[in-house]
Amino acid sequence: LFCPFPTKTNEKKQKIKMTEGKKICSVGGQALMEGIMMLGPHGMAQVVRDPQGELNIKTSEITPLVKKNKFFGLPIVRGCVTLVDSMRRGMKALFDSAEIAASEEDPDYEPSKFDTWLEKKLGDKAMGVLITISMIIAVIFSVGLFFILPTFISSFIPKTVPRILFNLCEGVVRLAIFMGYMIIIAKMKDIRRVYMYHGAEHKTIHCFEHEDELTVENVRKYSKHHPRCGTAFMFVVMIISILIYSILPRFDSIWLRVGCRLLLLPIIAGVSYEFN
């Protein structure tokens, strides 16, 4: 059940009705620096406003990884594969938009020596290497901040506390860290600007799903909140992790607890995706 992203070869919006009369649309998006990236089952498009106010539009037809391999399309597995695939495409789009935004803020902007050296050594592969490095750093940061840190903090809870209550406390700590992180970065000027595009993207998706014509007037009347938002998905991940971790024994070794939580991360991501 899908709603293909409109491309030159597929202008018509196709939606398949479910038995309850609901419609499923798998078109989603991501806010960029001064722009938006939209992704569907068959295509991707990104639009970024350049320093002159013109809209730079880039479109391409794609085949998701879950469609290329039957194993990747299996329940639970497809969730992890889709997250990695989306993150890779999102990072590339973010790099493109950031480069335009940097040149907008500083007309004399030039790439760093590291970027110049990397491009000289690797040529066209330089962008791919930068994206891979960025993804690895982002994953390490996220896992460390939202999973390993709460485990260390919860180690100070007395051992007399029941196992389920202990894991629940750890989950609350994880949620508190996540909420604090979101509130803090929202104070940053550039991130706040990105959040504005994020809300506009949600409004547009609502308009698209209701099959209204995509005009500014129509889009404005819809909510900036959307149930399939990536940030909302993170909350689902947090809740699912609390439920799954609650059945784990409280090991005396902090490193054993951390190891178990890391090993279960792919399962948590897959289950969360299926839940969504």
C-alpha positions in Angstrom: 0.0 0.0 0.0 1.7 3.2 -1.1 1.4 6.5 -2.7 4.2 6.9 -5.2 6.1 10.2 -5.3 5.1 12.2 -8.4 7.8 12.1 -11.0 7.9 13.0 -14.7 7.0 9.4 -15.5 4.3 9.3 -12.9 2.2 12.5 -12.6 -0.9 10.9 -11.1 -1.2 10.4 -7.4 -2.1 6.7 -6.7 -3.5 5.7 -3.4 -4.8 2.3 -2.4 -7.7 2.1 0.0 -7.5 -0.3 2.9 -10.5 -2.3 4.1 -11.3 0.3 6.8 -11.5 3.0 4.2 -8.2 4.6 5.3 -5.4 5.5 2.8 -1.8 4.9 3.2 0.8 7.3 1.9 4.5 6.7 2.3 5.7 10.0 1.1 7.7 11.8 3.8 10.3 14.5 4.1 13.0 16.3 6.0 13.8 19.9 6.7 17.1 21.2 5.3 19.1 24.4 5.6 16.8 26.8 3.7 14.9 24.0 2.1 13.1 20.7 2.1 13.8 17.2 1.0 10.9 14.9 0.0 11.2 11.1 -0.3 8.8 8.6 -1.7 8.9 4.9 -2.8 10.0 5.8 -6.4 11.6 9.3 -6.2 13.3 12.0 -4.2 13.3 15.8 -4.6 15.0 18.5 -2.7 14.5 22.3 -3.0 16.9 24.8 -1.5 16.7 28.6 -1.7 20.0 30.1 -2.9 21.5 33.5 -1.9 19.7 35.2 -4.8 16.3 33.8 -3.6 16.0 31.3 -6.5 14.8 27.8 -5.8 17.4 25.1 -6.6 15.4 21.9 -7.5 17.0 18.5 -7.7 15.0 15.4 -8.4 15.9 11.8 -9.0 14.2 8.4 -9.3 15.2 5.9 -6.6 14.8 2.3 -5.6 14.7 1.8 -1.8 17.0 -0.9 -0.4 14.0 -2.8 0.9 12.9 -3.3 -2.7 16.3 -4.5 -3.9 16.6 -7.5 -1.6 13.9 -9.8 -0.3 15.7 -10.2 3.0 15.8 -6.4 3.5 12.0 -6.3 3.1 11.3 -8.8 5.9 9.4 -7.4 9.0 11.7 -6.0 11.7 14.7 -6.2 9.3 13.1 -3.6 6.9 12.8 -1.1 9.8 16.6 -1.0 10.4 17.4 -1.0 6.6 14.9 1.8 6.0 16.4 3.9 8.8 19.9 3.5 7.5 18.9 4.2 3.9 16.9 7.3 4.9 19.7 8.6 7.1 22.2 8.2 4.2 20.0 10.1 1.8 19.1 12.7 4.4 22.7 13.4 5.2 23.6 14.0 1.6 20.7 16.4 1.2 21.7 18.2 4.4 25.3 18.5 3.1 24.1 20.0 -0.2 21.8 22.6 1.6 24.4 23.5 4.2 26.9 24.3 1.4 24.4 26.7 -0.1 23.5 28.2 3.3 27.2 28.8 4.1 27.8 30.7 0.8 24.7 32.8 1.6 26.0 33.8 5.0 29.5 34.5 3.7 29.9 35.5 0.0 33.7 34.7 0.3 33.0 31.2 1.7 35.6 28.6 0.7 35.7 24.9 1.6 38.0 24.0 4.5 41.5 22.6 3.9 40.3 19.2 4.9 37.4 19.3 2.4 39.8 20.5 -0.3 42.3 17.8 0.5 39.7 15.1 0.6 38.2 16.2 -2.8 41.7 16.3 -4.3 42.5 12.7 -3.1 39.1 11.1 -3.7 37.5 13.2 -6.4 33.8 12.3 -6.9 34.0 9.9 -4.0 34.8 12.6 -1.4 31.1 13.4 -0.7 30.3 9.8 -0.1 33.2 9.5 2.4 32.2 12.7 4.2 28.6 11.4 4.5 29.8 8.0 5.8 32.0 9.6 8.4 29.1 12.0 9.4 26.7 9.0 9.8 29.1 7.1 11.9 29.7 10.1 14.2 25.9 10.8 14.4 25.2 7.2 15.3 27.9 7.0 18.0 26.7 10.3 19.4 23.0 9.3 19.5 23.7 5.8 21.0 26.1 7.3 23.5 23.8 10.1 24.6 20.4 8.3 24.6 21.3 4.8 25.5 24.8 4.4 27.1 24.6 7.6 29.3 21.2 6.7 30.8 22.6 3.2 31.6 25.5 4.8 33.5 23.3 7.2 35.3 20.9 4.5 36.4 23.8 2.5 37.8 23.6 4.8 40.9 20.1 3.4 41.7 20.3 1.2 44.7 20.3 -2.6 44.0 17.4 -3.1 46.4 15.1 -1.5 43.8 13.0 -4.1 41.9 14.2 -4.9 38.4 11.2 -3.6 36.5 11.2 -0.3 38.5 14.9 0.0 37.9 14.5 -0.4 34.1 11.6 2.1 34.2 13.7 4.7 36.0 16.4 4.2 33.3 13.7 4.8 30.6 12.6 8.0 32.3 16.2 9.2 32.4 16.5 8.4 28.7 13.3 10.4 27.9 14.5 13.3 30.1 17.8 13.5 28.2 16.1 13.3 24.9 13.6 16.1 25.8 16.5 18.2 27.2 18.5 17.8 24.0 15.5 18.8 21.8 14.8 21.9 23.9 18.5 23.0 24.0 19.1 22.7 20.2 15.8 24.5 19.5 17.4 27.6 21.1 20.0 27.7 18.3 19.2 30.1 15.5 20.0 27.8 12.6 18.2 24.8 14.1 15.1 27.0 14.9 15.1 28.0 11.2 15.2 24.3 10.2 12.3 23.6 12.6 10.3 26.1 10.7 10.8 24.3 7.5 10.0 21.1 9.3 6.6 22.4 10.3 5.9 23.6 6.7 6.8 20.2 5.4 4.2 18.6 7.8 1.6 21.0 6.6 2.3 20.1 3.0 2.2 16.4 3.7 -1.2 16.8 5.4 -2.5 18.7 2.3 -1.1 16.1 0.0 -2.7 13.2 2.0 -6.1 15.0 1.9 -5.7 15.3 -1.9 -6.1 19.0 -1.8 -4.3 21.1 -4.5 -0.8 22.0 -3.2 -1.1 25.7 -2.9 0.1 28.0 -0.1 -3.4 28.8 0.8 -4.5 25.2 1.2 -1.3 24.2 3.0 -1.6 26.9 5.6 -4.9 25.5 7.1 -3.3 22.2 8.1 -1.5 21.3 11.3 2.2 21.6 11.7 2.2 18.3 13.7 2.2 14.9 11.9 1.9 11.4 13.4 4.6 10.1 11.1 7.2 12.7 12.1 10.7 11.4 12.6 10.9 13.1 16.0 7.6 11.4 17.1 9.2 8.1 15.9 12.1 8.7 18.3 9.5 8.9 21.2 8.2 5.5 20.0 11.7 4.1 20.0 12.2 5.4 23.6 8.9 3.8 24.8 9.6 0.5 23.0 13.1 0.4 24.5 11.6 0.8 28.0 9.3 -2.2 27.4 12.0 -4.4 26.0 14.7 -3.5 28.5 12.2 -4.1 31.3 12.5 -7.8 30.9 16.3 -7.8 31.1 18.0 -8.8 34.3 19.9 -6.2 36.2 23.5 -7.3 35.6 26.1 -6.3 38.2 28.5 -5.3 35.4 27.7 -2.0 33.9 29.5 -3.0 30.7 27.3 -6.1 30.4 24.2 -4.0 30.7 25.5 -1.6 28.1 26.4 -4.5 25.8 22.9 -6.0 26.1 21.3 -2.7 25.3 23.5 -2.2 22.2 22.8 -5.7 20.9 19.0 -5.1 21.2 19.1 -1.7 19.4 18.4 -3.2 15.9 15.4 -5.2 17.3 14.1 -2.0 19.1 14.4 0.0 15.8 12.7 -2.7 13.8 9.8 -3.2 16.3 9.3 0.6 16.5 9.2 0.9 12.7 6.5 -1.9 12.5 4.5 -0.2 15.3 4.6 3.1 13.3 
